[in-house]
Amino acid sequence: MRVFVTGVKGQLGYDVMNELEKQGLEGIGVDIDEMDITDADQVNKVIKEAAPDAVIHCAAYTAVDAAEDNEEICRKVNAQGTENIAKVCEELDIKMMYISTDYVFNGQGERPWEPDDKREPLNVYGQTKYEGELAIEEHVKKFFTVRIAWVFGVNGKNFIKTMLNLGKTHDHLTVVNDQTGSPTYTYDLARLLVDMIQTDKYGRYHATNEGICTWYEFACEIFKQAGMNVSVAPVSSDEYPAKAKRPSNSRMDKSKLTANGFTPLPTWQDALNRYLKEIEY
């Protein structure tokens, strides 16, 4: 099976390529230098030349706060870029997997979001990812939309790396304690995505590591596992005003994974433990 992967320089795309190789599948990886997803002609040419059996679309504009000031480019990448790929997949009649986000929901309440819940994005980034979902649903019959949250991987910036770096120069930190969700290790997620793309169990899914926490609880566990003596105090989001509104509820219902025979991801604490060893912190 030949699988075309976008965004291979990012955290997830990098791990997806490694997982494809591990499972003995052929991965054809591109990033912006090889294929600008906002250029429809280029997308058409590059994917058709690769002649894949499936596309895993990891490339995205993910700078959530910057998106508020750069709505046009964010939409061009997340909505139009995704539509460009979807149209080629439609024409070739191949599978397409789109990596989306919990930000397509309004982030309210405490009930875990289910895959078919109403989508009401609360910021520009979420809105453009929602438009990407709509593009897939309109054009591709064999589609997987996999929503993820709180991502960390070896290749790129993330919350864990930020905390570890801050911990080197600070004895005391404050972290928000009113946003709840589940961290997602791209190494674990990549295994699931590659397993999934080999099936015909299409539709919308949620995939994060098991267990929930707040960012404050996540930070405390990071320092505990890293053996760093840093005290962390919980604060409200109001004390950290950000340009883009953040969801307070990023809990995700993942029961559809097991219902379709997929193995859930390990707990986020276990994932953190393996990740810290991987980056040799």
N, C-alpha and C positions, 0 to 999 in steps of 0.2 A: 504493500500500500504506500502510495506517495502522498505525503501531507505537506501542503504549502503553509508556511508560518510567517506572519507579519510581526514586526516589532521585536526582532530577535536580539536587539541590544538592550532591551528592557529586562526587568527582573523575571517576568513570567515567560516571555518568548525564549529567553536563554535556557531556562529549565525545561521548557517543552521540547526544544531541539535535543537536549541531552536525553530526555525520556524516550523520545522516538527512537534514537539510536540504541538505547538500552533494550527496547522492545523489538529491535530488529526491523523497524520500519524506516522508510526513506524520508528524511526531512529536507525540504527545500526552504531555506530561511532567507528572509529579506528584511532590510530596514530602510530608512528613507533614502540612503545612497543608492540602493538597488531598485527601489520602487517607491515613488511618491504617491501615496494612496489618494491624494487630492487630484491627481492627474488621471482622468478617466481613460484616456488613450493609452497611457503608460501601463496602467493596471490591467487593461484588456490584453495588451501585448505580452507583458511579463507572465501573467498567470496562464495564458493560453500556451505560451512557449514551454512552460514548466509541465503542463498537462497533468495536474495532480488529480487524485481521487477525492481530496477533501482540503478545505482551508480552515486553519485555526487563526482567527484574527485577533491578535493581542495588541497591535499598535493602537495608540490612543493619545489624545491630549489630556493629561491627567493633573495639570497644575490647577487645582481647584480655585484658589484665590485669584490667580492671574487670569483665569477664565472670565471673571467678572468684568475685567477691563479689555479682554481680547475675545469677545463673543464671536466675532466673525471667523477668526482663524480656528477657534475651538469647534465651531459648527462645521467648518470646512473639513476638519480632520475626523471628528467623531460621527457626524451625520452623513455628510456628502462622501467622505472617504469610504465609510462603511457601505453606503449605497453603491458606490462604484464597484466594490468587490462583490457585493450581493448580485449585481446584474450579470457579472461574468459567471458566477456560480450558477445562476439561473439558466444562462445560455448553455453552459456545459453540463447542466443537470448533475451537479456534484454537491456533496455535503458542505455546509458552512457552520462553523462554530464562532459565535461572537461573545467576547468577554465583556460583560456589563458590570453594573454596580448597584449596591443598595441605595445609592443616591437618586434612583428613579422614583423612590417612594418619598412621602412627605416627612418621614423621620419622627412621627409623633407616636404616642401611646407606649405600651409595653409588650403587646402581643408580637411574637415573631412574624416577620413578613413572609407570606406564602407566595410562591412563584406567580400565581395568577391574580394577585391583589391589584387593586387600582393603582395606576402609576400617576403620581403628582410630584414631580421634581421640585426641589426647593432652591435650586441655584442653577447657574448657567451650565456648569459641567454636567449636572444631573439631567438637565433638559436636553442637552445635545446627545448624551448617551441614550436617553429615551428615544430620541429621533432615530438613532442608529438601530435600536431594537425594532422600531416600526419599519425601517427600510428592509431589514432582514425578513420580517414577517410578510411584507408585501411581495418580495421578489423570490425568496428561497423556500422551496417545499421541504427540503431535507435540512432543517436548521436546528441548531442547539444554541440557546441563549443561556449563558452561565454567569450568574451574578455573584460577585465576590466582594470582600470588604477587608479593610485593615491589612493590606498586603505587605509581606516582607520576603526578601530573597537575598541571595548572595550578591547578585549583580545589580547594584543601584542603591539609591538612598531610601531609607525607611525609618520608622519610629524607633526601632531598636538601636540602630546605628547612631541616631541622634541622641538618644538617652545615654548610650555608652560614652559618646564623646563629651556630652555635658557633665557626666559623672566624673570625668578626669579632672575637671576644673572647678566643680562645685560640690560642696558638702550637703547642700540643701536645694531641693527643687520643688516647684509647684506644678501640678498636673491636673487637668480637668477631670472631674469625677461625676459628671452628669450626662455623659455620652456612653452608651452601652452597646457592645457588639462582640464580634469574634475575630481574632487575628487569623490570617491565612498565610501559611508558608507555601511559597511558590513551588518548592520541591515536591510537597505532598499534592498540591493542586495539579501540577503537571501530570503526575501519574493518573489521576482521575480523568483529566481531559483526554489523555491519549487512550485510556481504556474506553471512554465514552465515544470518541470519534470512530471507533471500530464497530460500533453498534448502529442500529436504526431506531434507537429509542429517543426520537426527536422531541423538541419542546423546550420549555423554560425550566431552569434549575437554579438552585442556590447551593453554593459550595464554599464553606469556610471550615477551619479546624473546629473540632468539637469544644463546647464549653463557652461561657460568656464572661465578660469582664468589662470594667470601665477602663479608660486610658490610664487613670491613676493606679488601678489594680494591676494593669499590664506593666506599668513602670516599676512598681514595687517588686513584681516577680522578676523582671529583667535584672534589677540590681541584686536581688537575692541570689538568683542562679549564677550571676557573674561574680559573686563574692565581693561586691563593692559596697563600701560603707557610706551610702548616700541616703539621707532622710528625705522622704517625699511627703509633701502636704497636699491634701485634696482641695481644689478650688472649683468654682462654677465657671461655666463658659463665658459668663458676663465679664469675668476678670481678664479674659483673653479675647477681646473683640477681633473677629476675623472678617475679611471682606466678604467672603461667601458664607452663607448660613449653613451650619452643620446639623446633621440629623442627631437627635438625642437618642433615638431608637434605631439601632442597626442590627437588631436580632434577626436572624434568618432561619426560617423553617426549612430544614434539609431532608425531611422525611421522604421526599420524592426520589432521592438518591437510592435509599435502601429498597423502596417500593419497586424500583426498576433494576434491582440486582447489583447496584454499584456499592463499593465499599466506602463507608464514610471516612473522612480524614481523621487522623489521630487527634488527641486533645491539644489545645494550643500550648499548654505547659510543656508537653512532650516535644512539640515542634520547636519551641523556644530552646529547649535543652540541646536538641540536635543541631539547631542553627548556630548556637554559640560555639559548639565544637567545630562546626564547619568553617566558621570565619576565624577560628583559632583565637578567640578573644581571651 
